[in-house]
Amino acid sequence: MILMVVKMSEEHYNQIVEQAKREFPLECCGLLAGSKIDDEILIKKIYPMRNTDQSSEHFTMDPKEQFVVLKKIRAEDLEVVGIYHSHPYTPSRPSDEDKRLAYDPHVVYGILSLKDREH
């Protein structure tokens, strides 16, 4: 098992938190772009995506939107290093569906829980 260190700025973390709050009660989702060097992943840019499922229990990213964003990421000389989504009502543990759909071993999967959020 290879351990990776993932580094994200507080600003990027706050962007994801704000997106999750804004899209509540739906799951938010997005891509993380950056670079991998040895055992370190550095997140340099957040790409919020639209949850086409419009669900609080699962998400799907629009393939056309993904294609546009992937072109931007490549143009910025970055790579997709992760995928994130929120859990509006449950802990930040991966659900069975999350585990089943986490098919890419080359990226990190982040889950932000709003279960105990302040109102």
Secondary structure, DSSP 4 states (H G I P E B T S, - for coil): ----EEE--HHHHHHHHHHHHHHTTSPPEEEEEEEEETTEEEEEEEEEE-BTT--SS---B-HHHHHHHHHHHHHTT-EEEEEEEEESSS-SSPPHHHHHH---TTSEEEEEE-TT---
